[in-house]
Amino acid sequence: MPASERALELVVQAAAAAADKLATDVIALDVSEQLYITDAFLLASAPNERQVRTIADAVEERLLGLGAKPVRREGEREGRWVLLDFIDVVIHVQHSEEREYYSLERLWKDCPPIELPSIEPVADGVTSDA
């Protein structure tokens, strides 16, 4: 069974929040056929620890506004890889070096990608659909 509508809504909003904070290489994967614990992964990268934390905070704030509260938040202290578990979706915000090293998209290559709208940040922090 593919990812739920709720998971798709959350992953699209999380991607938009990450884009607002200039995350790079943002991709979403439908892992519902492979894992029973979640429907989707969102992967995003940042060039430094401060931006990793900023992106994670923005994603959490955006999803809280949709009534989704993370049940787990890990890795914040080091700022190299922050994991946010919202049950329906799991968000991985990684330092670019960790992203390359762990290559989660390679590990989950059998999972179909979730198409994300082309969202680009604008100067005032509000996103626009491209």
C-alpha positions as CSV (number, residue, x, y, z in Angstrom):
1,M,0.0,0.0,0.0
2,P,1.5,3.4,-0.9
3,A,2.1,6.2,1.5
4,S,-1.0,7.7,3.1
5,E,-2.5,11.0,2.1
6,R,-1.5,12.4,5.5
7,A,2.1,11.3,5.0
8,L,2.2,12.9,1.5
9,E,0.8,16.1,2.9
10,L,3.4,16.2,5.7
11,V,6.4,15.3,3.4
12,V,5.4,18.1,0.9
13,Q,5.1,20.6,3.7
14,A,8.4,19.5,5.3
15,A,10.1,19.8,2.0
16,A,8.8,23.3,1.6
17,A,10.0,24.3,5.1
18,A,13.4,22.8,4.3
19,A,13.6,24.7,1.1
20,D,12.7,28.0,2.9
21,K,15.9,27.4,5.0
22,L,18.0,26.7,1.8
23,A,18.3,22.9,2.3
24,T,19.9,21.2,-0.7
25,D,19.3,17.9,-2.4
26,V,15.8,17.5,-0.9
27,I,14.2,14.2,-1.8
28,A,11.3,12.1,-0.5
29,L,10.9,8.3,-0.7
30,D,7.9,6.2,-0.2
31,V,9.1,3.5,2.2
32,S,5.7,2.1,3.1
33,E,6.2,-1.2,1.3
34,Q,9.6,-1.8,3.0
35,L,8.9,-0.5,6.5
36,Y,5.9,-0.9,8.7
37,I,6.9,1.9,11.1
38,T,6.6,4.8,8.7
39,D,5.3,5.7,5.2
40,A,7.9,8.2,3.9
41,F,11.4,9.5,4.4
42,L,12.4,13.1,3.6
43,L,16.1,13.7,3.1
44,A,17.7,17.1,3.1
45,S,21.3,18.4,3.3
46,A,23.0,21.5,4.7
47,P,26.6,22.6,4.5
48,N,27.1,23.2,8.2
49,E,25.8,22.2,11.7
50,R,24.0,25.5,12.3
51,Q,22.0,25.2,9.1
52,V,21.2,21.5,9.8
53,R,19.6,22.6,13.1
54,T,17.8,25.6,11.5
55,I,16.3,23.4,8.8
56,A,15.2,20.8,11.4
57,D,13.6,23.5,13.5
58,A,11.8,25.0,10.5
59,V,10.4,21.6,9.5
60,E,9.2,20.9,13.1
61,E,7.5,24.2,13.3
62,R,5.8,23.8,10.0
63,L,4.5,20.3,10.8
64,L,3.4,21.4,14.3
65,G,1.2,23.9,12.5
66,L,-0.4,21.0,10.8
67,G,-1.1,19.2,14.0
68,A,1.9,16.8,13.7
69,K,4.2,16.5,16.7
70,P,7.5,14.6,16.5
71,V,7.6,11.5,18.8
72,R,11.4,11.6,18.6
73,R,14.1,14.1,17.8
74,E,17.7,12.8,17.7
75,G,21.1,14.2,16.8
76,E,20.5,17.8,17.6
77,R,23.5,18.2,19.9
78,E,26.0,17.3,17.3
79,G,24.1,19.0,14.5
80,R,25.5,16.7,11.9
81,W,22.3,14.6,11.4
82,V,19.0,15.5,12.9
83,L,16.2,12.9,12.7
84,L,12.6,13.9,13.3
85,D,10.1,11.1,13.6
86,F,6.5,12.1,13.0
87,I,5.4,8.5,12.8
88,D,3.9,9.0,9.3
89,V,7.1,10.5,8.0
90,V,10.7,10.5,9.2
91,I,12.8,13.5,8.3
92,H,16.6,13.2,8.0
93,V,18.4,16.5,7.9
94,Q,22.1,15.8,7.3
95,H,25.3,17.7,7.0
96,S,26.4,17.3,3.4
97,E,29.4,15.1,4.4
98,E,27.1,12.7,6.4
99,R,24.7,12.6,3.5
100,E,27.4,11.6,1.1
101,Y,28.9,9.0,3.5
102,Y,25.7,7.3,4.6
103,S,23.9,7.6,1.2
104,L,20.5,6.8,2.5
105,E,19.0,7.2,-1.0
106,R,21.3,4.3,-2.1
107,L,20.2,2.1,0.8
108,W,16.5,2.8,0.0
109,K,16.9,2.8,-3.8
110,D,14.2,0.2,-4.2
111,C,11.6,2.6,-2.8
112,P,9.8,4.9,-5.2
113,P,10.5,8.6,-5.0
114,I,7.7,10.9,-4.0
115,E,7.3,13.8,-6.4
116,L,7.7,17.1,-4.7
117,P,6.5,20.3,-6.1
118,S,9.2,22.6,-7.3
119,I,9.3,25.0,-4.4
120,E,11.9,27.8,-4.4
121,P,12.5,30.2,-1.4
122,V,12.0,33.9,-2.0
123,A,13.6,36.8,-0.3
124,D,11.1,37.2,2.5
125,G,11.2,33.6,3.5
126,V,7.9,32.7,1.9
127,T,8.0,30.0,-0.7
128,S,6.6,30.2,-4.2
129,D,5.6,27.3,-6.5
130,A,7.9,27.4,-9.5
